């Protein structure tokens, strides 16, 4: 299986470094992406979420896998993965949302983050909820901050564009970290706007991985194992 790993805000492809060996040992081929603008020293003020989606779609188009394609999106990368599925619904066998849910057409990843010069640096830890930071020890926080790259404002705050209803036919797996999957199911049952797009996907499975918002740092081996479990469903 071709496993395309899409990072969330402030992260590049190296954020999957401790997850990749787990996947490759299981026989999967991995593609840990560094998306446009996510290189230090880059002018990212004009880069949009559409540019990130296009970069993922280009990778999907270049793959000719005998065993299928699984897109894995962490956090804001989940919105990008979902938009890539919308663009290529016939090529993707499963999408995995890591502590994320898909954004609906016109929604954005997060338009409330502090912005400066067209980009969003990693905020102070005090801006995050306690649930985000579970298991993120002081050494892990320091390592995260040292590697963090400012995200383009238009990636976080720009609207997602979706148009193909066939995206709802592509099976999905949600890896629930901060909050248990039972909470997501409850939000769906009560009609929460947060899970409105997820509720429209016809085949959704859930895997609980209790930790904070960055399991690739706090529980990388376990994250790799549950991604393998999800890929086996494809």
PAKOL-135861 format. One line per 4 residues: number of its first residue (from 1); their letters; for each residue x, y, z of N, C-alpha, C. Coordinates in pm, whole numbers, plus 50000, padded with zeros to 5 digits. Layout:
<recs>
NUM> A> X/Y/Z/X/Y/Z/X/Y/Z  ...
</recs>
This chain:
<recs>
1> XXXX> 50084/49880/50000/50000/50000/50000/50088/50125/50000  50049/50222/49919/50116/50353/49920/50050/50439/50027  50127/50482/50126/50074/50561/50237/50131/50702/50228  50044/50798/50201/50085/50937/50185/50056/51009/50316
5> XXXX> 50161/51061/50379/50153/51121/50512/50154/51273/50501  50046/51335/50546/50026/51479/50531/50032/51544/50669  50130/51629/50694/50144/51689/50827/50044/51801/50851  50025/51833/50978/49942/51946/51015/50023/52075/51019
9> XXXX> 49965/52177/51078/50031/52308/51084/50165/52298/51155  50260/52379/51110/50393/52397/51168/50488/52281/51144  50445/52182/51068/50526/52061/51054/50557/52030/50908  50671/51964/50887/50707/51917/50754/50711/51765/50753
13> XXXX> 50762/51709/50645/50761/51565/50632/50840/51492/50740  50941/51558/50796/51023/51492/50898/50945/51465/51026  50828/51527/51041/50749/51503/51163/50700/51359/51172  50706/51286/51060/50663/51146/51057/50780/51049/51074
17> XXXX> 50899/51100/51105/51019/51018/51103/51011/50893/51192  50944/50903/51306/50935/50788/51396/50817/50697/51364  50732/50741/51274/50617/50661/51231/50651/50579/51107  50730/50638/51018/50762/50576/50890/50822/50436/50905
21> XXXX> 50921/50413/50994/50979/50279/51004/50877/50172/51041  50778/50208/51122/50674/50113/51161/50593/50071/51038  50559/50169/50956/50481/50142/50835/50561/50061/50734  50687/50097/50717/50768/50030/50616/50803/49887/50658
25> XXXX> 50818/49865/50787/50843/49729/50835/50725/49638/50803  50606/49696/50799/50485/49620/50766/50465/49604/50615  50559/49658/50537/50554/49640/50393/50490/49753/50314  50455/49861/50382/50394/49975/50312/50502/50068/50257
29> XXXX> 50472/50136/50150/50560/50238/50094/50510/50374/50140  50597/50454/50196/50554/50579/50258/50602/50700/50178  50521/50806/50187/50552/50933/50123/50519/51042/50225  50619/51083/50302/50599/51185/50405/50623/51322/50341
33> XXXX> 50517/51398/50328/50522/51520/50246/50566/51643/50325  50647/51724/50259/50672/51860/50302/50599/51950/50203  50498/52017/50248/50409/52092/50159/50465/52230/50124  50414/52294/50021/50468/52424/49977/50476/52525/50091
37> XXXX> 50590/52593/50096/50610/52696/50198/50661/52644/50330  50667/52512/50347/50705/52457/50476/50853/52421/50482  50932/52513/50431/51077/52506/50439/51125/52637/50499  51217/52631/50593/51266/52751/50660/51318/52853/50559
41> XXXX> 51283/52979/50583/51332/53087/50498/51250/53112/50374  51139/53039/50357/51055/53055/50239/50955/53169/50257  50930/53245/50149/50820/53342/50151/50691/53264/50131  50611/53257/50236/50489/53175/50230/50361/53259/50236
45> XXXX> 50374/53390/50223/50260/53478/50244/50149/53458/50141  50183/53409/50022/50081/53393/49917/50037/53248/49898  50091/53157/49975/50058/53014/49958/49923/52985/50022  49839/52914/49949/49703/52888/49994/49683/52740/50026
49> XXXX> 49569/52711/50088/49537/52571/50114/49519/52496/49982  49475/52566/49878/49465/52503/49747/49601/52457/49695  49706/52534/49724/49840/52494/49684/49881/52365/49755  49843/52353/49880/49876/52231/49955/49797/52111/49901
53> XXXX> 49672/52134/49870/49590/52026/49813/49649/51984/49678  49686/52080/49596/49742/52049/49465/49871/51967/49478  49950/51996/49580/50075/51922/49601/50046/51777/49635  49943/51753/49716/49905/51615/49750/49850/51544/49627
57> XXXX> 49765/51612/49552/49707/51553/49432/49816/51515/49332  49919/51598/49321/50029/51568/49229/50099/51438/49269  50115/51417/49400/50176/51292/49447/50086/51174/49415  49957/51188/49440/49862/51081/49409/49866/51047/49260
61> XXXX> 49870/51148/49177/49872/51126/49032/49998/51053/48986  50108/51074/49059/50235/51012/49020/50247/50867/49064  50160/50823/49153/50166/50686/49204/50088/50593/49113  50145/50477/49092/50075/50372/49018/50081/50244/49101
65> XXXX> 50015/50245/49213/50031/50135/49308/49945/50014/49273  50001/49896/49287/49918/49777/49269/49827/49752/49388  49864/49808/49501/49792/49777/49625/49707/49890/49679  49701/50003/49609/49615/50111/49653/49686/50224/49724
69> XXXX> 49610/50331/49749/49662/50452/49811/49581/50485/49935  49652/50513/50044/49590/50561/50167/49646/50698/50197  49561/50796/50214/49603/50930/50257/49587/50940/50407  49688/50992/50475/49685/51010/50620/49707/51158/50648
73> XXXX> 49609/51224/50708/49619/51365/50739/49613/51391/50887  49714/51456/50940/49715/51492/51082/49663/51634/51101  49572/51652/51195/49523/51785/51232/49474/51859/51107  49530/51978/51081/49489/52052/50963/49517/51979/50834
77> XXXX> 49608/51883/50838/49634/51801/50721/49516/51713/50685  49424/51694/50781/49303/51618/50751/49216/51689/50649  49206/51821/50660/49129/51899/50563/49192/51890/50425  49325/51890/50421/49396/51879/50294/49376/51741/50233
81> XXXX> 49383/51638/50316/49361/51501/50268/49220/51486/50210  49122/51542/50279/48984/51530/50235/48964/51602/50102  49026/51718/50087/49015/51791/49960/49085/51716/49847  49194/51647/49879/49261/51566/49778/49173/51448/49737
85> XXXX> 49101/51390/49832/49005/51284/49801/48896/51340/49709  48850/51460/49738/48749/51524/49653/48800/51540/49511  48929/51569/49498/48987/51589/49365/49013/51457/49292  49040/51350/49367/49073/51221/49305/49001/51106/49376
89> XXXX> 48869/51108/49381/48796/51006/49455/48814/50864/49403  48846/50850/49275/48862/50717/49219/49001/50658/49242  49094/50739/49291/49232/50691/49308/49266/50659/49453  49192/50711/49547/49224/50693/49689/49136/50582/49747
93> XXXX> 49201/50488/49815/49128/50373/49870/49077/50398/50012  49147/50481/50087/49103/50514/50222/49174/50641/50266  49106/50720/50348/49169/50838/50408/49163/50821/50559  49275/50855/50624/49287/50841/50769/49305/50979/50829
97> XXXX> 49219/51013/50922/49225/51143/50990/49286/51122/51128  49405/51178/51150/49475/51165/51277/49443/51284/51365  49363/51260/51468/49313/51366/51555/49259/51482/51472  49175/51447/51377/49120/51544/51283/48986/51494/51231
101> XXXX> 48910/51586/51175/48790/51552/51100/48794/51633/50970  48727/51586/50866/48729/51660/50739/48652/51791/50748  48705/51892/50682/48636/52021/50673/48537/52019/50558  48427/52088/50572/48326/52098/50467/48364/52208/50368
105> XXXX> 48297/52208/50253/48321/52312/50152/48300/52451/50212  48398/52538/50194/48390/52674/50245/48443/52693/50385  48464/52582/50458/48521/52592/50592/48672/52613/50584  48732/52643/50699/48877/52658/50703/48934/52574/50816
109> XXXX> 49064/52560/50817/49131/52481/50921/49121/52552/51055  49165/52677/51060/49161/52753/51185/49195/52899/51152  49095/52986/51165/49118/53128/51133/49133/53214/51258  49160/53149/51372/49173/53225/51497/49316/53229/51550
113> XXXX> 49411/53175/51476/49549/53171/51523/49619/53305/51499  49712/53342/51587/49784/53470/51571/49869/53472/51444  49854/53580/51366/49921/53592/51236/50019/53707/51238  50131/53690/51170/50226/53799/51151/50294/53787/51017
117> XXXX> 50290/53891/50935/50356/53893/50803/50311/53777/50715  50182/53747/50719/50128/53645/50630/50155/53503/50671  50204/53483/50791/50232/53348/50837/50195/53332/50984  50188/53206/51026/50145/53176/51162/50254/53097/51232
121> XXXX> 50329/53160/51320/50430/53084/51396/50363/52996/51500  50435/52895/51545/50382/52809/51651/50354/52894/51775  50229/52898/51822/50196/52984/51937/50257/52933/52067  50245/53017/52169/50284/52975/52303/50196/52859/52346
125> XXXX> 50249/52770/52426/50173/52653/52470/50046/52690/52544  50045/52808/52605/49928/52850/52682/49805/52869/52594  49824/52883/52463/49710/52901/52373/49640/52769/52340  49704/52657/52377/49645/52527/52346/49565/52476/52466
129> XXXX> 49465/52393/52437/49390/52328/52543/49476/52224/52613  49443/52197/52738/49518/52095/52812/49517/51962/52740  49404/51930/52675/49393/51801/52605/49492/51790/52489  49525/51905/52428/49623/51903/52319/49760/51855/52366
133> XXXX> 49793/51889/52489/49930/51875/52538/49955/51749/52619  49856/51661/52626/49874/51536/52701/49993/51458/52644  50081/51414/52732/50200/51334/52698/50308/51413/52626  50283/51541/52598/50386/51621/52531/50478/51679/52638
137> XXXX> 50580/51603/52674/50670/51639/52782/50750/51764/52747  50817/51818/52846/50899/51937/52820/51006/51912/52714  51076/51798/52716/51171/51773/52607/51104/51763/52470  50986/51701/52465/50915/51692/52338/50867/51829/52292
141> XXXX> 50823/51912/52386/50782/52047/52350/50899/52126/52294  51015/52113/52358/51133/52185/52311/51173/52138/52171  51168/52007/52149/51204/51953/52018/51104/51998/51912  50977/51999/51947/50873/52044/51854/50896/52190/51818
145> XXXX> 50921/52274/51918/50939/52417/51890/51063/52441/51806  51167/52363/51829/51290/52380/51752/51270/52345/51605  51181/52250/51577/51160/52208/51439/51045/52282/51372  50963/52353/51450/50841/52414/51396/50873/52518/51289
149> XXXX> 50792/52518/51185/50803/52613/51074/50672/52691/51068  50675/52824/51055/50550/52898/51044/50465/52848/50928  50336/52839/50951/50244/52795/50846/50190/52915/50770  50164/52901/50641/50103/53011/50565/49965/53046/50621
153> XXXX> 49937/53173/50634/49807/53216/50687/49693/53162/50602  49711/53164/50470/49603/53125/50381/49581/52973/50377  49672/52898/50436/49649/52755/50453/49558/52731/50572  49581/52803/50679/49499/52785/50799/49364/52855/50787
157> XXXX> 49362/52974/50727/49241/53056/50728/49167/53059/50595  49227/53006/50491/49160/53007/50360/49053/52900/50350  48950/52924/50269/48840/52828/50258/48878/52703/50180  48828/52590/50226/48843/52464/50154/48743/52462/50040
161> XXXX> 48786/52413/49924/48698/52404/49807/48672/52258/49773  48545/52216/49781/48506/52079/49752/48390/52080/49653  48386/51980/49563/48280/51983/49463/48228/51846/49422  48300/51738/49452/48263/51606/49401/48200/51521/49512
165> XXXX> 48072/51492/49504/48007/51412/49609/48061/51271/49621  48141/51227/49524/48200/51093/49534/48301/51084/49648  48340/51198/49703/48430/51194/49818/48367/51119/49935  48236/51119/49943/48168/51052/50053/48167/50900/50037
169> XXXX> 48207/50852/49919/48214/50708/49895/48349/50649/49934  48448/50734/49958/48582/50686/49994/48585/50654/50143  48614/50530/50182/48613/50493/50324/48713/50576/50404  48679/50598/50529/48762/50679/50617/48781/50611/50751
173> XXXX> 48894/50642/50814/48920/50601/50952/48961/50724/51031  48901/50742/51146/48939/50851/51236/49018/50791/51352  49141/50840/51370/49220/50803/51487/49198/50911/51592  49124/50876/51695/49082/50972/51797/49185/50976/51909
177> XXXX> 49243/51092/51932/49350/51106/52032/49306/51192/52150  49288/51321/52125/49250/51412/52236/49120/51370/52303  49023/51339/52221/48891/51304/52270/48853/51166/52218  48788/51085/52297/48752/50950/52253/48654/50953/52138
181> XXXX> 48654/50846/52061/48566/50839/51944/48419/50848/51982  48386/50804/52103/48246/50812/52145/48198/50957/52146  48289/51050/52172/48252/51192/52171/48223/51238/52028  48305/51193/51933/48280/51230/51794/48147/51173/51746
185> XXXX> 48119/51050/51783/47992/50989/51744/47875/51067/51804  47894/51114/51927/47788/51192/51991/47765/51324/51918  47874/51387/51874/47862/51512/51798/47788/51489/51667  47815/51377/51604/47743/51345/51480/47595/51327/51508
189> XXXX> 47564/51256/51615/47424/51228/51648/47347/51355/51680  47416/51454/51737/47349/51579/51774/47354/51684/51663  47414/51649/51550/47415/51740/51436/47514/51854/51448  47627/51833/51516/47726/51938/51532/47786/51978/51398
193> XXXX> 47800/52109/51371/47865/52153/51247/48009/52101/51235  48074/52079/51349/48214/52032/51350/48228/51898/51279  48128/51812/51294/48136/51679/51235/48040/51661/51117  47990/51771/51062/47889/51762/50955/47944/51690/50831
197> XXXX> 48066/51721/50793/48124/51657/50675/48154/51511/50703  48206/51483/50819/48234/51345/50858/48107/51261/50855  47997/51319/50900/47870/51247/50906/47821/51203/50768  47869/51267/50663/47822/51236/50528/47905/51125/50461
201> XXXX> 48016/51088/50522/48097/50979/50466/48029/50847/50499  48013/50764/50398/47928/50645/50413/47992/50532/50492  48125/50527/50494/48195/50418/50562/48305/50477/50649  48280/50486/50779/48376/50545/50872/48404/50447/50984
205> XXXX> 48530/50422/51011/48571/50343/51127/48648/50433/51223  48653/50393/51348/48718/50473/51452/48818/50387/51528  48933/50447/51558/49034/50382/51641/49076/50482/51748  49068/50443/51872/49109/50532/51982/49257/50514/52012
209> XXXX> 49329/50625/52019/49469/50627/52059/49485/50741/52160  49454/50713/52286/49450/50820/52386/49587/50885/52409  49597/51011/52372/49717/51092/52393/49678/51234/52355  49777/51321/52340/49747/51458/52300/49735/51472/52149
213> XXXX> 49747/51596/52103/49718/51627/51963/49830/51588/51867  49945/51551/51918/50059/51519/51832/50109/51378/51860  50031/51276/51824/50070/51138/51854/50196/51094/51780  50230/51162/51669/50353/51127/51599/50476/51156/51683
217> XXXX> 50460/51240/51786/50568/51268/51880/50550/51192/52012  50427/51185/52060/50404/51127/52192/50388/50975/52190  50333/50920/52080/50312/50775/52070/50332/50730/51925  50453/50753/51872/50475/50728/51729/50461/50582/51687
221> XXXX> 50510/50491/51768/50500/50349/51731/50355/50305/51728  50282/50343/51833/50139/50307/51837/50063/50372/51723  50099/50496/51687/50034/50562/51574/50059/50484/51446  50183/50442/51425/50213/50362/51308/50131/50235/51304
225> XXXX> 50115/50171/51419/50041/50046/51425/49893/50066/51392  49835/50175/51440/49692/50196/51410/49672/50242/51266  49770/50310/51209/49761/50342/51066/49767/50213/50984  49849/50119/51025/49853/49989/50959/49718/49920/50969
229> XXXX> 49658/49924/51086/49525/49865/51103/49424/49929/51008  49431/50062/50997/49340/50132/50906/49368/50095/50762  49494/50085/50724/49529/50052/50586/49481/49912/50548  49478/49823/50644/49433/49687/50616/49284/49681/50584
233> XX> 49211/49788/50619/49069/49794/50588/49044/49836/50444  49147/49893/50381/49131/49945/50244/49114/49831/50143
</recs>
